[in-house]
Amino acid sequence: MKPAPFDYIAPRTIEEAVRILDEVGGGATVIAGGQTLMPLLNLRMSQPFILVDINKIEGFAGVSRVEGGTRIGPAIRQADALKDATLARHLPVFVKALSHVGHHQTRNRGTIGGSVALGEPAAEMPATAVALGATIELTSVRGTRMVPAREFYIGPYMTAIEPDELVTGIVYPDWPEGHQVLFREVAQRPGDFALVGMVGAAVIENDKVARAGLAWFGMGPTPIAMTQLEGALIGKSLDSLDPDALAVTAVADTAPFDDHHASAEYRRTVGRRIFAKTFREALSLREPA
Ligand SMILES: Cc1cc2nc3c(=O)[nH]c(=O)nc-3n(C[C@H](O)[C@H](O)[C@H](O)COP(=O)(O)OP(=O)(O)OC[C@H]3O[C@@H](n4cnc5c(N)ncnc54)[C@H](O)[C@@H]3O)c2cc1C
């Protein structure tokens, strides 16, 4: 199928882009890597009057260090982010999760901002933003606002982005050097969206958990922060941690569903197992007797 006719514009500045979004209202759609949007256009599930291509906006594909964190430009290609030295050094959890997003071919075009903005519940990047405590920068003619990732995802493919707003950056707070990388997913084939996945970081100081940020993907209508688990972990000594019991707490925050890939019960069971295994390995905890 071919898309319905649309106008195309590729602004060079954020100001120009948000002015167009403001003028056209809901009739404009942003295109970044097009890996999701192009099929939707071809199937005529999306029929914008104007396609606003953000790839030519100056400085939109950069990575920079900001006070207390790292800022990622929305139009950076996933393949470029995977090779970025700043991200490798400061955001190892992000890089680990990104390596599981799609395939070489989709990562060559797909962007970080596109993945964050799309809000696919089984995707790695939204859950990583939630786990690490990232903030999404949204810009419109009305100004710029910062929305914590934990408040950004409202439902399946539903986010806090208003029709006249553009994601203009994603800011990830620093995690201390040497923090633990916690990541595991189960998918039918490499490159498929996960059936169940978990991502996060933990900081251990003096054999105690000083900080933890974790989230699920594929376990409900949005990425889901493991808030009960985080609360249960902080201040606990490594000796006292029982990964199997923690896995039960971690899954308590989820709301998985049955679909043609897997049942909710399968997702809960696999979720508990991957959580316990990942936690035990990352923190070198003892196997149960
Ligand atoms: C075969 C295949 C396998 C895939 N596997 C995975 C996978 O395993 N895991 C995974 O996470 N993803 C996967 N994807 C998705 C893909 O990797 C992209 O992350 C995703 O399509 C969105 O990025 P994009 O840059 O292509 O966005 P686009 O398709 O251009 O846009 C997606 C949506 O986001 C909006 N948008 C984009 N940028 C902005 C912005 N800056 N501000 C506001 N709105 C914006 C668009 O309007 C559109 O609604 C797969 C895709 C394919 C085709």
The ligand as an SDF file (V2000), in Angstrom:
LIG
                    3D

 53 58  0  0  0  0  0  0  0  0999 V2000
   11.6430   -5.0410   12.4360 C   0  0  0  0  0  0  0  0  0  0  0  0
   11.6500   -4.0990   13.6210 C   0  0  0  0  0  0  0  0  0  0  0  0
   12.0430   -4.5810   14.8570 C   0  0  0  0  0  0  0  0  0  0  0  0
   12.0610   -3.7180   15.9510 C   0  0  0  0  0  0  0  0  0  0  0  0
   12.4310   -4.2210   17.1630 N   0  0  0  0  0  0  0  0  0  0  0  0
   12.4630   -3.3990   18.2370 C   0  0  0  0  0  0  0  0  0  0  0  0
   12.8550   -3.8830   19.5300 C   0  0  0  0  0  0  0  0  0  0  0  0
   13.2050   -5.0270   19.7220 O   0  0  0  0  0  0  0  0  0  0  0  0
   12.8460   -2.9980   20.5580 N   0  0  0  0  0  0  0  0  0  0  0  0
   12.4760   -1.6800   20.4000 C   0  0  0  0  0  0  0  0  0  0  0  0
   12.4850   -0.9330   21.3680 O   0  0  0  0  0  0  0  0  0  0  0  0
   12.1160   -1.2000   19.1940 N   0  0  0  0  0  0  0  0  0  0  0  0
   12.0950   -2.0150   18.1140 C   0  0  0  0  0  0  0  0  0  0  0  0
   11.7120   -1.5230   16.9150 N   0  0  0  0  0  0  0  0  0  0  0  0
   11.3170   -0.0950   16.8290 C   0  0  0  0  0  0  0  0  0  0  0  0
   12.4440    0.7930   16.2800 C   0  0  0  0  0  0  0  0  0  0  0  0
   13.6680    0.3320   16.6840 O   0  0  0  0  0  0  0  0  0  0  0  0
   12.3630    2.2950   16.6660 C   0  0  0  0  0  0  0  0  0  0  0  0
   12.8780    2.5030   17.9560 O   0  0  0  0  0  0  0  0  0  0  0  0
   11.0170    2.8360   16.6560 C   0  0  0  0  0  0  0  0  0  0  0  0
   10.4280    2.5400   15.4070 O   0  0  0  0  0  0  0  0  0  0  0  0
   10.8940    4.3650   16.8220 C   0  0  0  0  0  0  0  0  0  0  0  0
   12.0050    5.0970   16.3900 O   0  0  0  0  0  0  0  0  0  0  0  0
   12.0150    5.9250   15.0410 P   0  0  0  0  0  0  0  0  0  0  0  0
   13.1500    6.8900   15.1540 O   0  0  0  0  0  0  0  0  0  0  0  0
   11.9970    5.0110   13.8780 O   0  0  0  0  0  0  0  0  0  0  0  0
   10.6550    6.7670   15.1260 O   0  0  0  0  0  0  0  0  0  0  0  0
    9.5220    7.0790   14.0390 P   0  0  0  0  0  0  0  0  0  0  0  0
    8.9960    5.8260   13.4420 O   0  0  0  0  0  0  0  0  0  0  0  0
    9.9890    8.1390   13.1000 O   0  0  0  0  0  0  0  0  0  0  0  0
    8.4360    7.7280   15.0150 O   0  0  0  0  0  0  0  0  0  0  0  0
    7.7550    6.9500   15.9670 C   0  0  0  0  0  0  0  0  0  0  0  0
    6.7210    7.8260   16.6950 C   0  0  0  0  0  0  0  0  0  0  0  0
    7.3680    8.7720   17.5480 O   0  0  0  0  0  0  0  0  0  0  0  0
    7.0410   10.1110   17.1750 C   0  0  0  0  0  0  0  0  0  0  0  0
    8.2770   10.8840   17.3400 N   0  0  0  0  0  0  0  0  0  0  0  0
    9.5040   10.5530   16.8720 C   0  0  0  0  0  0  0  0  0  0  0  0
   10.4120   11.4510   17.2980 N   0  0  0  0  0  0  0  0  0  0  0  0
    9.7380   12.3810   18.0300 C   0  0  0  0  0  0  0  0  0  0  0  0
   10.1190   13.5630   18.7350 C   0  0  0  0  0  0  0  0  0  0  0  0
   11.3940   13.9780   18.8020 N   0  0  0  0  0  0  0  0  0  0  0  0
    9.1550   14.2700   19.3740 N   0  0  0  0  0  0  0  0  0  0  0  0
    7.8670   13.8640   19.3480 C   0  0  0  0  0  0  0  0  0  0  0  0
    7.4330   12.7570   18.7200 N   0  0  0  0  0  0  0  0  0  0  0  0
    8.3700   12.0280   18.0560 C   0  0  0  0  0  0  0  0  0  0  0  0
    6.5300   10.0200   15.7610 C   0  0  0  0  0  0  0  0  0  0  0  0
    5.6270   11.0620   15.4420 O   0  0  0  0  0  0  0  0  0  0  0  0
    5.8610    8.6540   15.7450 C   0  0  0  0  0  0  0  0  0  0  0  0
    4.5770    8.7500   16.3000 O   0  0  0  0  0  0  0  0  0  0  0  0
   11.6820   -2.3490   15.7900 C   0  0  0  0  0  0  0  0  0  0  0  0
   11.2950   -1.8600   14.5380 C   0  0  0  0  0  0  0  0  0  0  0  0
   11.2660   -2.7190   13.4520 C   0  0  0  0  0  0  0  0  0  0  0  0
   10.8640   -2.1660   12.1150 C   0  0  0  0  0  0  0  0  0  0  0  0
  1  2  1  0
  2  3  1  0
  2 52  2  0
  3  4  2  0
  4  5  1  0
  4 50  1  0
  5  6  2  0
  6  7  1  0
  6 13  1  0
  7  8  2  0
  7  9  1  0
  9 10  1  0
 10 11  2  0
 10 12  1  0
 12 13  2  0
 13 14  1  0
 14 15  1  0
 14 50  1  0
 15 16  1  0
 16 17  1  0
 16 18  1  0
 18 19  1  0
 18 20  1  0
 20 21  1  0
 20 22  1  0
 22 23  1  0
 23 24  1  0
 24 25  2  0
 24 26  1  0
 24 27  1  0
 27 28  1  0
 28 29  2  0
 28 30  1  0
 28 31  1  0
 31 32  1  0
 32 33  1  0
 33 34  1  0
 33 48  1  0
 34 35  1  0
 35 36  1  0
 35 46  1  0
 36 37  1  0
 36 45  1  0
 37 38  2  0
 38 39  1  0
 39 40  1  0
 39 45  2  0
 40 41  1  0
 40 42  2  0
 42 43  1  0
 43 44  2  0
 44 45  1  0
 46 47  1  0
 46 48  1  0
 48 49  1  0
 50 51  2  0
 51 52  1  0
 52 53  1  0
M  END
$$$$
